[in-house]
Amino acid sequence: MGTEMVNVDEIPFPPQIAITTKPLSLLGHGITDIEIHFLQIKFTAIGVYLEPEIVGHLQQWKGKPGNELAENDDFFEALIAAPVEKFLRVVVIKEIKGSQYGVQLESVVRDRLAEADKYEEEEEEALEKIVEFFQSKYMKKNSIITFYFPSTSPTAEIGFATEGKEESKIKVENANVVEMIKKWYMGGSRGVSATTISSLANTISTELAK
């Protein structure tokens, strides 16, 4: 593994991050964007950090090319379910109000939970806390949103850091909400960023071939 920074749309991402004692490797990256009248507007750059051991949990896809894995939602289900630490680093490219981001996250997660028939009061409360957490934030360019998913519990820690302010964090303890946040960023064909999904598939395909 090199120590060179990996540039994702001119935003540097470290090739490894250690949240606990285990170093996690940058196995996928990409951007979220939208095209309006042929003009591409980029919102965030995303880095997906996973324990390198995840490859051991995905052996059944050995030999499959990345472009095939990118379209295989079962592969991403297995990746999300693998009992390894996962960490998402999302860097703001186009500034946005925290409330807008929070509401977007809430509506995506809520819709997916409702579809899976898992949207009850507890889920609603957990989502309200997340919306509240982002409500007062202002996401200027280069602000960083992080999602840490430990390997041993179905929880998530969401962090927000912006220049000149101390990092703030919130813990999400509702397993259903946590699962849908993972699926929003790492969920195959329905993931928020096609470039990230394709990058993850290609990197893991290469790792499996070793």
N, C-alpha and C positions, 0 to 999 in steps of 0.2 A: 504493500500500500504506500503510495506516495504521500508526502505531507503538503503537496501543493494545494492551494485553494482551488475549488472547482467553481468556475463562474457560471451562474445561471442567469442569463440575461443581464450580464455585467454586475450581478450581485454575488459576492464571494461566499461560498459555503465551505466550512472545513470538511475534509474527507472523513474525519472521525470525530465523534463526540462521546464523552463519558459522562453519563448522568449519575450512575452509581459507580460500581467498580469495573463494570464491563464496558469496553469501548464498543460503540455502535458505529457501523460503517454506512456511509452515504450510498445507498443502493438504488436510489431513484430520485430524479428531480425533474422539474418542469415549471410551467406557469399556468395561471388562470387568466383568461383573456376573453374578449368579446369582439366581434367584428361588426362595425356599424358603417354602412355605405363604403365597403372595401377598406375601411380604416381599422387597423387592429389597435384595440385599447387593452393594455396589459394591467392587471390588478395586483397580482402577487407572484412571487417566486417561491417554489416549494422544494424542500429537501426532505426525503424520507430516509430515516436512519434506522437500521435494524441490526440485531446481533447477527454476525456472519453465520452463526450456527443454524440460522433459519433454513439454509440450503438443505440441511439434513432432514428437515420436515417436509421437503418438497420433492423428494427423490422420484416420485411417480411421474414427474414431468420432465425427467432427464431426457435429453435428446430432442426436445421440442424447440423449434426456433422461436425467437422472441416475438415475432409478429403474430404467431399462432397463440402464444400464451397471452398476449395483450387482449385477445378476443375471448379468452376462456375464463368465464366468471367463477368457475369451480376452483381454478388456480388461485384467484384472489381471495376466495372464501377461505381456502387452506392457509394462505399467507396471513390473513387477518387472525385466523384461529390458532396459528402456531404459538406455542407457549414461550415466546421470547420477548425481550424488551423492544418497544417500538417508540420512536420519537419523531415528531414532525416539526420542522422549522419553516415557518411561513413568513416571508419578508414582504412588506408592503412596497409596491412599486408606485401605484397611484393612490394618493391620499384619500381617505374615506373616513366618515364618522364611525366610531366604534359601534354606535347604535345600529347603523346600517349593516355592519358585519354580523352583529349579534342576531339581528332579526332574520338575516339570510340563513345563518346557521340553524336558528330555531325552526324556520319554516321547512327547510330541507329535512332535518331530523324528524320533525313532527309528522311530515307527510310519509316518510318511510316507516315510522313506527305505526302510524294509522293503517298503512297498507299491510303491515305484518300483524295487525291486530294486537299491538303491544303498547298502545298509547293510553295510559291510565293516569290517575291523579299524581302518582309518584313521579312519572315521567314529565308531566306538565310542570311540577314544582322544580325538578332538576333543570329543566330548560329555562324556566323563569329566572333562576339564579344565574345562569350563564348570560342571559340577555342583560340582566342587571349589572353583571360584572363588566360587560363591554359598554354599557350605556354611557358612562362618563368619559370613556377613552377617546382620544383623538389620534387616529392612525396616520401620522404623517409618513412621508417616504422613508424607507429604511427602518420603520418600527418593526418589531419582531413578535409574532404570535407563536407560541410553542404548545405542543400537545405531547405529554409524556404518558405512555401506557406501560405500566410495569408488567412483568411476565407472570407474576403470581396472583394478581387480583384484578377483577374486572372494573377497575377504576381509571380515572384519567386526571392528570393535573394540567390545567391550562394556565399558561403564563403570558404576560404581555409586558414588553419592554420598549421604551422609547427614549430617545436622547434626553438627558437631563432629568430623568425621573427614575425612581427606584422600580425594580421589576415587581409587578403584582401578580398574585397567583390565586387560583380557585381550584378546589378539588371537586370532581364530579363522581358521585358514588353510585349512580344508577346505571346498572350494567347494560340495560337496553339502550339508554342514551349514548353511553360510551361506544357500544357496538356500532351504532349508526354514524357517529362521528368518524370512526375508523373507516366505515364504508364510504363516507362522503369523500374522503381523501385517498383511500386505497382500494376502492371497490370496483375494480374492473370497468366494464362498459358504462356503468353509471357513475363513475368517479367524476369529481368536479374538474379534473384536469387530465385531458387525454394525453398530453405530452408526458406527464408524470407516470401515468399507467404504462405507457409504451416504454419509457425509460426503465421502470422497475422490471418489466417483463424481459427486456433485452439483457439487463445486467444479471438477473437471476438465471436466465437461460445460459449465459456465458459461464457463470459460476458453477452451474450444474454440470456443464460439459467438462470441467477440469478433472 
